[in-house]
Amino acid sequence: MGQSHYKPQNVAADSTSMSSSSPSSRYSRRAYHAGSWYDSDKLALDATLSKFFADAAQNQRPSVLGIPRACICPHAGFSYSGPTAAYSYLALKEALERNPSIRTIVVLHPSHHVFLESLLISGASTIETPLMNLAVDDVLREKLLSTGKFDLMNQRVDEREHSGEMQYPFLAKIFMSVCSQEQIKVLPIMVGSIRANKEESYGKLIAPYLADESVFTVISSDFCHYGSRFSYTPRPNPSEASEHGINELFEYIEYIDRKGMDLIELQRPGAFADYFREYSNTICGRHPIAVWLNCVVANSENGIEKLDVRFVRYAQSSRVRSSNDSSVSYASAVAR
């Protein structure tokens, strides 16, 4: 299984990436990456996820804050990012146990293969996983489509994109342990490479929907993709390395990641955009994160909902010591 595939192909979104909003255009989204990015065998996958959750639960720090409302999760092959993602999904399990009114999981994920300057909603009626099939929230989908600001992705685009799919087995595992399939539905939304002003406008648009207590939000993103294959090999300057005690490249990678993570915790989408202009960090889910941050800020400013965002786990696929090495960073955050 690969660590991740950061670089999106230079394919512009057109009518071939979108489908009609008519009911006849609905499809069952296949588990396209099963057998490569994660196990296709039900028992093996269930055992893998159980191990991830057991390990995370053993190391998890108890929280005295409110009910979880959202989480940021990585989306690489499970052998790489699964142990980190489990920390986020323990928060979803807690949310479902403490808030029985949750009925929809909105999954905001990036696009790695199609260049978009907008947001696309999955056109699927069902999402298949080796564990169980997930139902899609058609009611919320139609409400968002009625705004005229969203289109539907077609089956090919939906299935090729791994960043949403890597969340679905985790969702299925949690649903199986906490509630029945019929109780909870899912709504995947693909966020394109949109500018900061669009991140803000979309954030404000979806803010009231995500503030509903029946909705929990999953934001799918890996963090730094370091190495020549990702066209990203920054090195600290001597003063920066001395000031922050950076002796190895993997320490610099974490330093860069944590600067962005700090801005996410501070809920500062404008500063988060400035951070990319300064460091160009290869956080593939930067746009879904930014849309969600703008949503969080809008709800806070409007007195609807105030959240506390904290990162609970950070890891790297390998320890980079030379610019010839490569790694992908994974981080899990929980908003309460």
N, C-alpha and C positions, 0 to 999 in steps of 0.2 A: 504494500500500500504506500502511496506517496504521502509526503508530509502535507503538501498543499500545492495548489497551482495558482500562483498569485496573478500572473499577467493575463488580463482578459484579451481574447482575440479581437482584432480590429474589425469587427463586424458590426455595422450600424443596425440599429433596430428598425425594422420596417414591418409591413403587414405580415411577413412570414414568421415573425416572432410573436404575433398577436393573434387572437382568435375572436370569433364573434361572441357576444354576450348571450346568445340564445341558448336555452337549455340543451338543445341538440348538440351543441359544441362541447359539452362536458365529457370528461374522460376519467379513467382510473389511472392515477399516476403510479407507474411501476417502480419497484425498488431497484432503480437502474444501477446503483453502485454496490449493491449487495454482492458478496463474493469476491470483491476486490478491496474496497475501502473498509468493509466490515463483513462479518460472517453472514452467509445466506442461510445457514442451518439454524432453525429456531432454537433448539436446545443449546447449541454452542454460543449463539448470540446472547441468549438469556443468561447463561453462566458468566460470560464476559462482563455484561452489564452489572450483574449481581456482585462480581468481584470489585468492579469500579466503585460501586456504591458502598460496599462494606469498608473498603480502604478509606474512602472519603469521610464516611461517618466516624471512623476511628480517629481521624485527624481534625475533624471539623471543630471549630470553636463555637460554643453556644452564643446565641445572640439574644439580647434583651430588648431588641427593637420590635417594631410592628410586623404585621403579616407581609411576607414577600409579595411584591407586585410585578417584578420584572427581573430578568437576568440576562447577562451577556455570556455567551458560550462559544468556545472554539468549534471548528468544523473540519479538522483534518481527519485522516484515517484513524480509526479508533485506537490502534496500537500506539499512536502518537499522542492524540489529544483527548482520548476518552477518559483517562484518569482525572484530567483537569475539568472536563465538562461535567463530571459527576457532582462536583461541588455545587454547580449552579442548579442542577436538577434535584438535589436534595432540598434546595429552597422551593422549587415548584412542588415537591411532595409535601413540604410543610404548608405551603399556601393552600393546597387542595384539602389538607386535613383541617386547617384552621378556618378556611373560608369555603363552605360548601356551596356557595352561590356561583363559583367560577364555572363558566360554561364554554368559554372560548380561549384558545391559546393562539395569539397572533405571533407569527414568526416573521421578523424583518430580516432579510438576508440580502447579500450583494449579488451582483452578476459577474461571473468570471469569463463568460464566453460570448456575450452579446453586449455591445455598447449601447447604453440607454441614457437618455436625458429626462427620464420620468420614472414612474413607479408602475409595475405590473403586478396584478393579482393572479394567483394560480387559478386556472380554469378547471381544475380537477373537481370531481364530485367525491372521490375517494383517494386516499393516499395509502398505498400498500407498503407494509413492512413485513419482514419474516415473522414477527411476533403477532401482529394483528393489523387489521386495516383501520385507518383513521378516517372519520367523517369530516368533511369540509363544511364550514359555516357559510351556507349560501345566503342566509339573511343578512349577515354583516357584509358579505361581499357585495350584495346588491345595493346596500346603503352607500358603500364607498363608490361603487360604479356610478351611482346616481348623481354624484357630485360633478361628474364630467372630467375629473382630474386623473383618473386611473383607466388603464386598459387591462385586458386579460392576456396572460402569456399562453402560448399554445403548448401542446403536450411535449413536443421536441425540446423546446427551450426549457420547459419545466424539468424534464427528466435529465437533461444534460447537466443542469446546475446542481453541484454537490452540497453547497453551503446550506441549503434548506434541508436536503435529504438527511444530512448527518445529524439533524435534530430529531427526526421522526422515530427512530428506534428508541431513543431515550424517552420520548413522549409516550410511546406505546408501553414501555416497561413501567413507567410511573402510573399510567392509567390502569394497567392490569393490577397494580398493587394497591391502588387507592380507591378506584371507582370503576364503573362499567363503561364500555365503549360508547354507549348511547348518551352518556351524560355530558361528555366533553367533546367539542369539535375544534378543528384547527383551521387557521386561515393564513397561508403563506403569502408574503408580499415581497417582491423583488425590488430592491432600491438601486437605481442606476447611478452613474457617475454625474451627479447633479451638483450645481454650484451652491455656494453657501446660502444665497437668497432663496433658492428652491428648497434647500434643507429646512430653512426656517418656515417657509410657507406650508410645506407638507407637514411639518411638525405641528404647526398650529391647527391645520386641517384635521389631523387624526387625533389631536389631544383629547377631545371629549369622548371619543370612542375608547381610547386606551385608559381613560380615567374611570370608566365604568367598572364597578367592583366585580362584574361577571367576566372580566377580561384579564388575562395574564399575558405579558409580553416577553418573548424570547428574541434577543438580538444576536445574530450569528456573525462572529468575526474571529479570525486569527489576528495575531499582532505581528511584530516585525518578521519579515521574510529577508534573511540576510544571505548574501552570496552572489557570485557572478551570474548564476542562473536566474536570479531575481533582479539583476542589474542594480544591486544595492549593497555597497561595501564601504560605508563610512568608517572613519577612524577618528578617535578623539584627538583634539589638539593637545599639546603638552600641558598647557595651563589647565585645561578642563580635566585631563587625566589626573594631574597633581591635586587639584582642588577637591575632587570627588573620590580619590583613592582608587582610580581605575587602572588595573594592571593587565587585564586580559580583555580581548574583544567581546567575549560573552558578557562581561561585566558592563561594557559600554552599551551593548544591545539592551540589557535590562535597564540601564540608566535612561536610554532613549524611550523605551516602552513606558517606564514608570512616569516620565514627564507627561506623556499623554494620558495615562491612567489617572494621574492626579487631577488633570483638568476634567476628566469624566466624573470623578468623585465630587469635584467642586461644581459640577453642572454649569460649565462655561463653554457653550458651543462656539462662541466667537473666538475665544482664546484657543479652542481646539482646532479651529480652521487655521489660525495663525501658526500654531505648532507645526502643521504640515508644511506650511510655506518655509519654516525655518529648518526642519529636519527631514522632510520628505519621507517620513517613515512609511513603510509598506504595510500598513494596516488595511487588509483587504475589505474589512467591513466598516471602514471609516464613515461611509455615507449612511448606512443604516443606523450606526451609532449616533451620528450627528442629527438625523431626523428625529430619533428617539429623544436625544438631549433637548432639542428644541421643543418637543412635546412636553417633556418634564418641566421645562422652564415656563412654558405657557400655562400649564395647569397650576404651577406654583404661584405665578403672578396673578392669575385670576382667582386665587383662593379656593381652587377646586381640590387640589391634592398636593401635598408636599412630601417628597421622598428623600430618603437618605441612601446614597449610593456608595457601596464599598466593595473593593476587590477582595476576594477570599482565597484566591489561588493563582499562582503564576508559575510557568514552567517553560523550558526550551527543549526542542527536539534533540539538540546536541550542544555541546560547549564549543563554541567557535574560538579558535586560538590564532587562526590565520585567515587572510582574505581569500584563500583558496577553499576554505571550509564553507558550509552552509547550515542554516538552521531556520526553524520557524518557531515563533513564540506563541504560547497559549495562555489565556487569562480568563478567569471566571469572576463575574461581579454579580452582586445581588442588590436590588433596590427594594427598600421597605418604606 
